[in-house]
Amino acid sequence: WGMKIEVNPLALKSGDTVTTTEQVRAHYERHPYPPCDPADEATRLVHVWLGDLLKIRPMLAVLGNTAAREGRPLTVLDAGCGTGDGAIYLAWQGALVWALDVSAHALAICQNRANKRGLTIPMTLGSLLDLPRRHLGAFDYVLCSGVLHHLDDPLAGLRALASVLKPGGMIGLMVYAEGGRYPVYQIQQALRALGHTEPAQVEDVLTALPAEHWWRLGRGRQTFSTEFEMGDAGVADLFLHPCDHAFTIPALAALVKEAGLAFCGFEPEEQYWPWLRGATAPMWEKTKPLGIVEQAALAEALDGRMLQHRAYLWRPPESA
């Protein structure tokens, strides 16, 4: 893994359209995400969903992963690491982390943060769609949080992630959920129609929305308060991203199946329990025969406002 952090500036070549890859790269060169100050590493550690090794290691052991069963450090790829929340958190816990991102600006921030903590994290500049050709090796765990929904071809992206899994390996995946983001896509459409491309122009549109607009009825500013607290980078990521599409659980399940993968859990688990999403006792009885994906789909339908889906995926032996 080397003794220092190195950025490998390989050319961007991928199965995704060059225009989309370049647009996404340009977006994050201007608005690295999530925005952060490396100096803050002295006083804070960012907890990352899908990043707790105390949960991941036992799951990998059940799947037959050798490193997890033998208690050795896990090899981890953070595919689409951004400014490094996931890579830093996993490396801090003792994982051997490799970071990949399409933005040189984001990787430079990630590198600076790692340096502040004395962590060794090799880094590669490029698209996750290139993974089969990168020869980075195979990994026990692949974290891919907030990336597939920014690809023209999410299936190609998921297949690329699966291609670098070790036997008994697992993917931690986060994608946008469709239900809670409905008003966001309405506003994105309005911004495109108006030709607005700057974060400062977003506020003009939000202010002009009528009281009965879904954004106001759903208390959008409170729902997406984290993005607004991030300033221009958060607002741009929410409303001005060049490629942004969301998934329902059935759509995500179809994608996972097509990639030759399967679900082994959701996070947080209770978000996908129908009996906590409004199901009555008679309804709850009918959920007992359902599998975890069917239960998750029902919970999503009963909730109606989910913003993200987080899941653990693995490749069954017959699909390897």
C-alpha positions as CSV (number, residue, x, y, z in Angstrom):
1,W,0.0,0.0,0.0
2,G,3.0,2.3,0.0
3,M,4.4,4.7,2.6
4,K,2.8,7.9,1.3
5,I,-0.3,9.1,-0.4
6,E,0.0,9.4,-4.1
7,V,-2.5,10.7,-6.7
8,N,-2.3,8.9,-10.0
9,P,-3.6,11.3,-12.7
10,L,-4.7,8.8,-15.2
11,A,-6.7,10.0,-18.2
12,L,-10.5,9.8,-18.0
13,K,-11.7,7.0,-20.2
14,S,-14.8,5.1,-19.4
15,G,-17.9,3.3,-20.6
16,D,-19.9,6.4,-19.6
17,T,-20.4,9.1,-22.2
18,V,-17.4,11.5,-22.2
19,T,-19.7,14.5,-22.0
20,T,-21.4,13.3,-18.8
21,T,-18.1,12.2,-17.2
22,E,-16.5,15.6,-18.0
23,Q,-19.6,17.5,-16.8
24,V,-19.6,15.6,-13.5
25,R,-15.9,16.1,-13.1
26,A,-16.2,19.9,-13.8
27,H,-19.0,20.1,-11.3
28,Y,-16.9,18.6,-8.5
29,E,-13.8,20.5,-9.5
30,R,-15.8,23.7,-8.8
31,H,-17.9,22.4,-5.9
32,P,-15.9,19.6,-4.1
33,Y,-18.3,17.6,-2.0
34,P,-18.8,17.4,0.8
35,P,-17.1,20.8,1.6
36,C,-14.7,20.6,4.5
37,D,-11.6,22.2,6.0
38,P,-8.8,19.7,6.5
39,A,-7.8,21.6,9.6
40,D,-11.0,20.3,11.3
41,E,-9.4,16.8,11.4
42,A,-7.8,17.9,14.7
43,T,-11.2,18.2,16.3
44,R,-13.7,16.0,14.6
45,L,-14.2,12.6,12.9
46,V,-17.0,12.3,10.5
47,H,-19.1,9.1,11.0
48,V,-20.1,7.6,7.7
49,W,-23.1,5.4,7.0
50,L,-22.0,2.0,5.6
51,G,-18.6,2.6,7.1
52,D,-18.7,0.9,10.5
53,L,-16.2,-2.0,10.5
54,L,-17.8,-3.4,13.7
55,K,-20.8,-4.2,11.6
56,I,-19.1,-4.9,8.3
57,R,-16.5,-7.4,9.5
58,P,-19.1,-9.9,11.0
59,M,-21.2,-9.6,7.9
60,L,-18.2,-10.4,5.7
61,A,-17.3,-13.3,7.9
62,V,-20.7,-14.8,7.4
63,L,-20.2,-14.5,3.7
64,G,-17.0,-16.5,3.9
65,N,-14.5,-13.6,3.5
66,T,-11.1,-14.8,4.5
67,A,-9.7,-11.6,5.9
68,A,-12.7,-11.1,8.1
69,R,-12.6,-14.7,9.4
70,E,-8.9,-14.5,10.1
71,G,-9.0,-11.1,11.8
72,R,-6.7,-9.4,9.3
73,P,-7.1,-5.8,8.1
74,L,-9.7,-5.4,5.4
75,T,-8.9,-4.1,2.0
76,V,-11.4,-1.4,1.1
77,L,-12.1,0.7,-2.0
78,D,-13.9,4.0,-1.6
79,A,-15.2,4.4,-5.1
80,G,-16.2,8.0,-5.6
81,C,-14.6,9.2,-2.4
82,G,-15.2,12.9,-2.8
83,T,-13.3,14.9,-0.2
84,G,-12.8,11.8,1.8
85,D,-15.3,11.3,4.6
86,G,-15.6,7.5,4.0
87,A,-12.0,6.9,3.2
88,I,-10.8,8.8,6.3
89,Y,-13.3,7.0,8.6
90,L,-12.5,3.6,7.3
91,A,-8.7,4.1,7.4
92,W,-9.0,5.5,10.9
93,Q,-10.6,2.2,11.9
94,G,-7.6,0.3,10.6
95,A,-8.8,-0.7,7.1
96,L,-6.4,-0.6,4.1
97,V,-8.2,1.9,2.0
98,W,-7.7,2.9,-1.6
99,A,-9.6,6.1,-2.7
100,L,-10.9,6.7,-6.2
101,D,-12.6,9.9,-7.5
102,V,-13.2,11.7,-10.8
103,S,-12.2,15.1,-9.3
104,A,-8.6,16.1,-8.7
105,H,-9.8,18.9,-6.4
106,A,-11.7,16.5,-4.2
107,L,-8.8,14.1,-4.0
108,A,-6.4,16.9,-3.1
109,I,-8.7,17.7,-0.1
110,C,-8.9,14.0,0.8
111,Q,-5.1,13.8,0.7
112,N,-4.7,16.8,2.9
113,R,-7.2,15.4,5.4
114,A,-5.3,12.1,5.5
115,N,-2.0,13.9,6.0
116,K,-3.4,15.7,9.0
117,R,-4.2,12.3,10.6
118,G,-1.1,10.5,9.5
119,L,-3.1,8.1,7.4
120,T,-1.7,6.3,4.3
121,I,-4.4,6.2,1.6
122,P,-3.3,5.5,-2.0
123,M,-5.5,7.6,-4.4
124,T,-6.4,7.3,-8.1
125,L,-8.0,9.9,-10.3
126,G,-10.6,8.6,-12.6
127,S,-14.1,7.1,-13.0
128,L,-15.3,4.0,-11.3
129,L,-16.4,2.8,-14.7
130,D,-12.7,2.2,-15.5
131,L,-12.2,-0.2,-12.5
132,P,-11.9,-3.4,-14.7
133,R,-9.0,-1.7,-16.5
134,R,-7.3,0.0,-13.5
135,H,-5.7,-3.2,-12.1
136,L,-6.0,-1.9,-8.5
137,G,-6.5,-5.4,-7.3
138,A,-9.5,-7.0,-5.5
139,F,-11.1,-5.7,-2.3
140,D,-12.9,-7.2,0.7
141,Y,-15.3,-4.2,0.8
142,V,-16.2,-1.5,-1.7
143,L,-17.9,1.6,-0.4
144,C,-19.8,3.5,-3.1
145,S,-21.9,6.2,-1.5
146,G,-23.7,8.8,-3.7
147,V,-22.1,7.9,-7.0
148,L,-24.3,5.5,-9.1
149,H,-27.1,8.0,-9.3
150,H,-24.6,10.4,-11.0
151,L,-23.9,8.0,-13.9
152,D,-25.6,7.7,-17.2
153,D,-25.3,3.9,-16.9
154,P,-25.7,2.8,-13.3
155,L,-25.7,-0.8,-14.3
156,A,-22.3,-0.5,-15.8
157,G,-21.1,1.2,-12.7
158,L,-22.5,-1.5,-10.4
159,R,-20.9,-4.2,-12.6
160,A,-17.6,-2.4,-12.4
161,L,-17.8,-2.4,-8.6
162,A,-18.6,-6.1,-8.6
163,S,-15.6,-6.8,-10.8
164,V,-13.1,-5.8,-8.0
165,L,-14.8,-7.8,-5.1
166,K,-12.9,-10.6,-3.5
167,P,-14.7,-13.9,-2.8
168,G,-17.1,-13.2,0.1
169,G,-16.7,-9.5,-0.5
170,M,-19.4,-6.9,-0.1
171,I,-20.5,-3.5,-1.5
172,G,-21.9,-0.8,0.6
173,L,-24.1,1.2,-1.7
174,M,-26.0,4.5,-1.3
175,V,-28.3,5.9,-3.9
176,Y,-31.0,8.6,-4.0
177,A,-34.5,7.5,-3.2
178,E,-37.2,8.7,-5.5
179,G,-40.1,9.5,-3.1
180,G,-38.6,12.3,-1.0
181,R,-36.7,13.9,-3.9
182,Y,-39.8,14.6,-6.1
183,P,-39.9,18.3,-5.4
184,V,-36.1,18.6,-5.9
185,Y,-36.5,17.3,-9.5
186,Q,-39.4,19.7,-10.1
187,I,-37.1,22.6,-9.1
188,Q,-34.2,21.2,-11.2
189,Q,-36.5,21.2,-14.2
190,A,-37.4,24.8,-13.5
191,L,-33.8,25.9,-13.1
192,R,-32.9,24.2,-16.4
193,A,-35.8,25.9,-18.2
194,L,-34.6,29.3,-16.9
195,G,-31.0,28.6,-17.8
196,H,-30.0,29.1,-14.1
197,T,-26.6,27.5,-13.4
198,E,-25.4,29.3,-10.3
199,P,-26.2,28.5,-6.6
200,A,-27.1,32.1,-6.0
201,Q,-29.9,31.8,-8.6
202,V,-31.5,28.9,-6.8
203,E,-32.8,31.1,-4.0
204,D,-34.7,33.2,-6.5
205,V,-36.7,30.2,-7.7
206,L,-37.3,28.8,-4.2
207,T,-38.6,32.2,-3.0
208,A,-41.0,32.4,-6.0
209,L,-42.6,29.0,-5.3
210,P,-46.3,29.1,-4.3
211,A,-47.4,27.8,-0.8
212,E,-49.0,24.7,-2.3
213,H,-45.8,23.6,-4.1
214,W,-44.5,20.2,-3.0
215,W,-41.2,21.8,-1.9
216,R,-43.1,24.0,0.6
217,L,-45.7,21.4,1.6
218,G,-42.8,19.0,2.3
219,R,-40.8,21.6,4.2
220,G,-38.0,21.2,1.7
221,R,-35.6,23.6,3.3
222,Q,-35.8,21.7,6.6
223,T,-35.7,18.3,4.9
224,F,-32.5,19.2,3.1
225,S,-31.1,21.5,5.8
226,T,-27.7,19.8,5.6
227,E,-27.3,20.8,2.0
228,F,-28.2,24.4,2.7
229,E,-25.7,24.4,5.6
230,M,-23.0,23.4,3.2
231,G,-23.4,26.6,1.3
232,D,-22.8,26.7,-2.5
233,A,-21.5,23.2,-2.7
234,G,-24.5,21.7,-1.0
235,V,-27.0,23.8,-3.0
236,A,-25.2,23.0,-6.3
237,D,-25.2,19.2,-5.5
238,L,-28.9,19.3,-4.7
239,F,-30.2,21.4,-7.5
240,L,-27.5,21.9,-10.2
241,H,-25.9,18.5,-10.7
242,P,-25.5,17.6,-14.4
243,C,-26.6,14.0,-13.9
244,D,-29.0,13.1,-11.1
245,H,-31.6,10.3,-11.0
246,A,-33.2,8.4,-8.1
247,F,-34.4,4.9,-7.5
248,T,-37.3,3.1,-6.0
249,I,-36.6,-0.2,-4.1
250,P,-38.0,-2.2,-7.0
251,A,-35.9,-0.3,-9.5
252,L,-32.8,-0.8,-7.4
253,A,-33.5,-4.5,-6.9
254,A,-33.8,-5.0,-10.7
255,L,-30.4,-3.2,-11.1
256,V,-28.8,-5.3,-8.4
257,K,-30.1,-8.5,-9.9
258,E,-29.0,-7.6,-13.4
259,A,-25.5,-7.0,-12.1
260,G,-25.3,-10.5,-10.7
261,L,-25.5,-9.3,-7.1
262,A,-27.9,-9.8,-4.2
263,F,-28.9,-7.9,-1.0
264,C,-27.6,-8.9,2.3
265,G,-29.0,-6.0,4.3
266,F,-30.2,-2.4,4.5
267,E,-29.0,0.5,6.7
268,P,-30.5,1.5,8.9
269,E,-32.5,-1.7,9.1
270,E,-35.4,-0.2,10.9
271,Q,-36.1,2.2,8.1
272,Y,-37.2,-0.8,6.0
273,W,-39.4,-2.4,8.6
274,P,-43.0,-2.0,7.3
275,W,-44.4,-2.2,10.9
276,L,-42.5,1.0,11.8
277,R,-43.8,2.8,8.7
278,G,-47.5,2.7,9.5
279,A,-48.4,-0.9,8.9
280,T,-51.3,-2.0,11.2
281,A,-51.3,-5.3,13.0
282,P,-53.3,-7.1,10.3
283,M,-50.9,-5.7,7.7
284,W,-47.9,-6.7,9.7
285,E,-49.1,-10.3,9.7
286,K,-49.0,-10.2,5.9
287,T,-45.4,-9.0,5.8
288,K,-44.0,-12.0,7.6
289,P,-43.7,-14.2,4.4
290,L,-42.0,-11.4,2.5
291,G,-38.2,-11.3,1.8
292,I,-36.1,-8.3,2.8
293,V,-36.4,-6.6,-0.6
294,E,-40.2,-7.0,-0.6
295,Q,-40.4,-5.7,3.0
296,A,-38.2,-2.7,2.0
297,A,-40.4,-1.9,-1.0
298,L,-43.5,-2.0,1.2
299,A,-41.8,0.3,3.8
300,E,-40.8,2.7,1.1
301,A,-44.4,2.8,-0.2
302,L,-45.8,3.4,3.3
303,D,-43.3,6.1,4.1
304,G,-43.4,8.0,0.8
305,R,-40.6,10.4,1.8
306,M,-37.4,8.4,1.8
307,L,-34.4,10.4,0.6
308,Q,-31.8,7.7,0.3
309,H,-31.4,4.0,0.1
310,R,-28.4,2.3,1.7
311,A,-27.8,-1.3,1.2
312,Y,-25.2,-4.0,1.5
313,L,-24.7,-6.2,-1.6
314,W,-22.7,-9.3,-2.3
315,R,-22.1,-11.7,-5.2
316,P,-23.6,-15.1,-4.6
317,P,-21.2,-17.9,-5.6
318,E,-23.3,-19.0,-8.6
319,S,-23.0,-15.4,-10.0
320,A,-19.2,-15.2,-9.5
